[in-house]
């Protein structure tokens, strides 16, 4: 029996399409006590140190908190201990990240020659030669490097932002500078500010907070709950497909068809529209996935096999048209 497949175009407006790159970045819950006393630094010098910092070898645990008012399946949910990801890097480009997604886990390993993506839910492995990944395929690799995601965000919005250093704090037991970015009056955005907690020693971003207008709690917070610089076991950056796993190898120059891809980011086939704070991320979400993300609210009429996506979207989204096609915008 054939099942009808439905997809919709969704634009997520707000900060830099950064939220996807950032999404898996890394950064955690703060701490109590008096702010640490650190040498004064200008906002310009702090930004420059973030953009030029060399990420050291380290291990860390990441938490993700979101108050967006809409379930986004692209965000890692965290396991029973609240940890959404565990990250390891050797400081030379090799990295490992394990992402918790409901009852399954995705492990991504960059061993210097290949990028391996293991999905425990269906026991599949994707092997991508280093340097051959297109923009979509590189996304998982960026998640293994918290600095690259935060650096990209700061790089993208700094010219359209007022940038200041808003004191110091403790994150994951380490003293940090609080880098504050607010949109210039000419920017169109629902966001009030972006805060990046920068490690005072390594200059690695340890926490990212995105705050919207009219909200006291962060709309999105990604942060380390544990951050430990130091040499890592070399075996962490080696990957051998588990027995019985189905391995698919991407050939040089080959582009992955989003319809056939099993990982969510590639299925979304994201495109960026706009610039600065006035940026929209446009993607295609399979209807079945939307139904799962909303707890079955998108159940269809009749035989129940085809979700009533349009009916659900009308409750919280606005239909739009543009150079990207026709879709629904979720703010």
C-alpha positions as CSV (number, residue, x, y, z in Angstrom):
1,X,0.0,0.0,0.0
2,X,1.4,3.4,-0.9
3,X,1.3,6.2,1.6
4,X,0.8,9.8,0.5
5,X,3.8,12.0,1.4
6,X,3.1,15.6,2.2
7,X,5.5,18.4,2.9
8,X,5.2,22.1,3.7
9,X,7.5,25.1,3.4
10,X,8.0,26.9,6.7
11,X,9.9,30.1,7.4
12,X,11.3,30.6,10.9
13,X,11.9,34.2,11.4
14,X,14.0,35.8,14.1
15,X,17.8,35.8,14.5
16,X,20.2,34.7,11.9
17,X,19.4,31.4,10.4
18,X,21.9,31.0,13.1
19,X,19.6,29.2,15.2
20,X,20.2,26.1,13.1
21,X,23.9,26.5,13.2
22,X,23.8,27.4,16.8
23,X,21.2,25.0,17.7
24,X,23.7,22.4,18.5
25,X,26.5,24.6,19.4
26,X,27.1,24.2,23.1
27,X,26.6,26.3,26.2
28,X,24.9,25.8,29.9
29,X,23.3,26.7,32.8
30,X,25.0,29.4,34.7
31,X,25.8,29.5,38.4
32,X,25.3,31.5,41.5
33,X,27.7,33.6,43.6
34,X,29.4,36.9,42.9
35,X,30.6,37.6,39.3
36,X,34.3,36.8,38.9
37,X,36.7,39.7,38.7
38,X,38.3,39.6,35.2
39,X,40.6,42.1,33.4
40,X,38.6,44.7,31.5
41,X,38.3,44.2,27.8
42,X,36.6,46.2,25.0
43,X,33.7,44.8,23.0
44,X,35.7,45.0,19.8
45,X,38.6,43.1,21.3
46,X,36.3,40.5,22.8
47,X,34.6,39.9,19.5
48,X,37.9,39.7,17.7
49,X,39.2,37.2,20.2
50,X,36.1,35.0,19.6
51,X,36.5,35.2,15.8
52,X,40.2,34.2,15.9
53,X,40.2,31.8,18.9
54,X,41.6,28.3,18.3
55,X,39.3,25.7,19.8
56,X,41.4,23.5,22.2
57,X,41.0,19.8,22.8
58,X,38.1,19.4,25.2
59,X,35.1,17.3,26.3
60,X,31.8,18.7,27.4
61,X,28.1,18.1,28.0
62,X,25.5,20.4,26.5
63,X,21.9,21.3,27.5
64,X,19.3,23.0,25.2
65,X,16.4,24.9,26.6
66,X,13.8,26.5,24.4
67,X,10.7,28.7,25.0
68,X,9.7,29.2,21.4
69,X,6.1,28.3,21.9
70,X,6.4,25.7,19.1
71,X,8.0,22.3,19.1
72,X,10.9,22.1,16.8
73,X,12.1,18.6,16.1
74,X,15.4,19.8,14.8
75,X,16.4,20.8,18.4
76,X,18.0,18.0,20.5
77,X,15.6,17.2,23.4
78,X,18.0,15.7,25.9
79,X,17.9,12.4,27.7
80,X,16.8,11.6,31.2
81,X,19.7,13.6,32.7
82,X,18.7,16.6,30.6
83,X,21.9,16.4,28.5
84,X,21.2,17.0,24.8
85,X,24.7,16.4,23.5
86,X,28.1,15.2,24.5
87,X,31.0,16.8,22.6
88,X,34.6,15.8,22.2
89,X,37.4,17.4,20.1
90,X,41.1,16.9,19.8
91,X,41.8,20.5,18.8
92,X,43.0,19.6,15.4
93,X,39.7,19.1,13.5
94,X,38.8,15.7,14.8
95,X,35.6,15.6,16.7
96,X,32.8,13.5,18.1
97,X,29.3,14.5,19.1
98,X,26.4,12.3,20.5
99,X,22.9,13.8,20.2
100,X,19.9,12.6,22.2
101,X,16.7,12.6,20.2
102,X,13.8,11.0,22.0
103,X,14.5,7.3,22.4
104,X,17.3,7.3,19.8
105,X,20.8,8.7,19.5
106,X,22.8,10.1,16.6
107,X,26.6,9.9,16.8
108,X,28.7,12.1,14.4
109,X,32.4,11.4,14.1
110,X,34.9,13.5,12.1
111,X,38.0,11.4,11.9
112,X,40.1,13.7,9.7
113,X,39.4,11.7,6.5
114,X,35.6,11.1,6.7
115,X,32.5,12.3,8.4
116,X,30.5,9.4,9.9
117,X,26.8,9.8,10.9
118,X,25.3,6.9,12.9
119,X,21.5,6.8,13.6
120,X,20.6,4.2,16.2
121,X,16.9,4.4,15.4
122,X,17.2,2.6,12.1
123,X,20.8,1.3,12.4
124,X,22.1,3.3,9.4
125,X,25.5,4.9,8.8
126,X,26.3,7.7,6.4
127,X,30.0,8.1,5.3
128,X,31.0,11.4,3.8
129,X,34.6,12.0,2.5
130,X,36.3,15.0,4.2
131,X,36.0,18.1,2.0
132,X,33.3,16.6,-0.2
133,X,30.3,17.6,1.9
134,X,28.0,20.3,0.5
135,X,26.5,23.0,2.8
136,X,23.8,20.7,4.1
137,X,26.2,17.8,4.7
138,X,28.5,20.1,6.7
139,X,25.8,21.0,9.2
140,X,26.4,18.0,11.5
141,X,30.1,18.6,11.5
142,X,29.6,22.2,12.7
143,X,27.6,20.9,15.6
144,X,30.7,19.2,16.9
145,X,32.5,22.5,17.1
146,X,30.7,24.9,19.5
147,X,33.0,27.8,18.6
148,X,32.3,27.6,14.9
149,X,28.5,28.0,15.4
150,X,28.8,30.9,17.8
151,X,31.5,32.5,15.8
152,X,29.3,32.3,12.7
153,X,26.4,34.1,14.6
154,X,28.6,36.9,15.9
155,X,30.2,37.3,12.5
156,X,26.8,37.5,10.8
157,X,25.1,40.0,13.1
158,X,28.0,42.2,14.4
159,X,27.7,44.8,11.7
160,X,23.9,45.2,12.3
161,X,24.2,45.2,16.1
162,X,25.2,47.3,19.0
163,X,27.9,45.2,20.7
164,X,28.9,45.7,24.4
165,X,30.5,43.7,27.2
166,X,27.8,43.3,29.9
167,X,29.9,42.1,32.9
168,X,31.1,38.7,33.9
169,X,29.6,35.4,35.1
170,X,30.3,31.7,35.8
171,X,29.3,29.1,33.2
172,X,30.1,25.4,33.7
173,X,32.3,26.4,36.6
174,X,34.4,28.7,34.5
175,X,34.7,32.5,34.5
176,X,33.2,34.1,31.4
177,X,32.7,37.5,29.8
178,X,29.1,38.4,28.8
179,X,29.1,39.6,25.2
180,X,25.8,41.4,24.4
181,X,24.5,42.0,20.9
182,X,21.3,44.1,20.4
183,X,19.8,45.0,17.0
184,X,20.4,48.5,15.6
185,X,17.2,50.6,15.2
186,X,17.2,49.9,11.4
187,X,16.8,46.1,11.9
188,X,13.5,44.3,11.7
189,X,13.3,41.5,14.3
190,X,11.3,40.0,17.0
191,X,14.5,39.5,19.1
192,X,15.6,41.8,21.9
193,X,19.2,40.6,22.3
194,X,21.7,37.8,22.0
195,X,24.0,37.0,24.8
196,X,27.2,34.9,24.3
197,X,29.2,33.8,27.4
198,X,32.8,33.7,26.4
199,X,35.4,31.7,28.3
200,X,37.9,34.1,29.7
201,X,40.8,31.7,29.1
202,X,40.1,29.9,25.8
203,X,37.7,32.4,24.3
204,X,35.4,29.5,23.4
205,X,31.7,30.5,23.7
206,X,30.2,28.5,26.5
207,X,26.6,29.7,26.5
208,X,24.3,31.3,24.0
209,X,21.0,33.0,25.0
210,X,18.5,34.4,22.4
211,X,15.9,36.7,24.0
212,X,12.7,37.9,22.3
213,X,10.7,41.1,22.9
214,X,8.1,40.7,25.6
215,X,9.7,37.6,27.2
216,X,11.8,37.5,30.3
217,X,13.0,33.9,29.7
218,X,15.3,33.1,26.9
219,X,13.6,31.9,23.7
220,X,16.6,29.6,23.1
221,X,19.5,28.8,25.4
222,X,22.2,26.4,24.5
223,X,25.1,25.8,26.9
224,X,27.7,23.6,28.5
225,X,26.9,22.1,31.8
226,X,30.4,20.6,31.8
227,X,33.5,21.9,29.9
228,X,36.9,20.3,30.4
229,X,39.8,21.4,28.3
230,X,42.5,18.8,27.8
231,X,43.8,16.0,25.6
232,X,41.2,13.4,24.6
233,X,41.4,9.6,24.0
234,X,42.3,9.1,20.3
235,X,39.9,6.2,20.1
236,X,37.0,8.7,20.4
237,X,37.7,10.0,16.9
238,X,37.7,6.5,15.2
239,X,34.5,5.0,14.0
240,X,33.7,1.4,13.0
241,X,30.1,0.7,11.8
242,X,28.3,-1.5,14.3
243,X,27.5,-5.1,13.2
244,X,24.4,-5.2,11.0
245,X,24.5,-1.4,10.2
246,X,23.6,-0.3,6.7
247,X,26.4,1.9,5.4
248,X,25.8,4.5,2.6
249,X,28.8,6.3,1.2
250,X,28.5,9.7,-0.4
251,X,30.8,9.9,-3.5
252,X,32.9,13.0,-4.3
253,X,30.6,15.7,-5.8
254,X,27.5,13.8,-5.1
255,X,24.5,15.7,-3.7
256,X,22.1,14.1,-1.2
257,X,18.5,14.2,-2.4
258,X,16.6,15.7,0.6
259,X,13.6,13.4,-0.1
260,X,15.7,10.3,0.3
261,X,17.8,11.6,3.2
262,X,17.1,10.1,6.6
263,X,18.6,12.9,8.8
264,X,16.3,15.7,9.7
265,X,18.5,18.7,8.8
266,X,18.9,17.4,5.2
267,X,15.2,16.7,4.9
268,X,14.5,20.3,5.8
269,X,16.6,21.4,2.8
270,X,17.1,24.8,4.5
271,X,17.6,28.1,2.6
272,X,18.4,31.5,4.1
273,X,16.5,34.6,3.0
274,X,17.4,38.1,4.1
275,X,20.4,39.3,6.1
276,X,21.5,40.5,9.6
277,X,18.7,40.3,12.2
278,X,16.1,40.3,9.5
279,X,16.9,36.8,8.4
280,X,14.4,34.0,7.7
281,X,15.3,30.3,7.4
282,X,13.1,28.5,4.9
283,X,12.7,24.7,5.0
284,X,10.4,21.9,4.1
285,X,9.0,19.8,7.0
286,X,7.5,16.4,6.1
287,X,3.8,16.4,7.3
288,X,4.3,13.2,9.2
289,X,7.1,14.7,11.1
290,X,5.1,17.8,11.9
291,X,2.3,15.6,13.3
292,X,4.8,13.8,15.5
293,X,6.3,17.1,16.7
294,X,2.9,18.4,17.7
295,X,1.8,15.3,19.6
296,X,-0.5,14.1,16.8
297,X,-2.5,17.3,16.6
298,X,-2.1,17.2,12.8
299,X,-4.1,14.0,12.5
300,X,-6.0,13.8,9.2
301,X,-9.6,13.3,8.5
302,X,-11.1,10.2,7.1
303,X,-8.7,7.3,7.2
304,X,-6.3,9.2,9.5
305,X,-3.2,8.4,7.4
306,X,-2.7,11.8,5.9
307,X,-2.2,14.6,8.5
308,X,-4.3,17.7,8.2
309,X,-1.3,20.0,8.0
310,X,-3.1,23.0,6.6
311,X,-5.7,23.0,9.4
312,X,-3.0,22.8,12.0
313,X,-0.9,25.6,10.5
314,X,-3.8,28.0,10.4
315,X,-3.8,27.9,14.2
316,X,-0.4,29.4,14.6
317,X,1.2,30.4,11.2
318,X,0.6,32.9,8.4
319,X,0.6,31.9,4.7
320,X,3.1,33.8,2.7
321,X,4.5,34.0,-0.9
322,X,7.9,35.1,-2.1
323,X,11.0,34.2,-4.1
324,X,11.2,31.0,-2.0
325,X,7.8,29.9,-3.2
326,X,4.6,29.5,-1.1
327,X,4.7,28.5,2.5
328,X,3.8,29.3,6.1
329,X,5.7,31.7,8.3
330,X,6.2,30.8,12.0
331,X,7.4,33.7,14.1
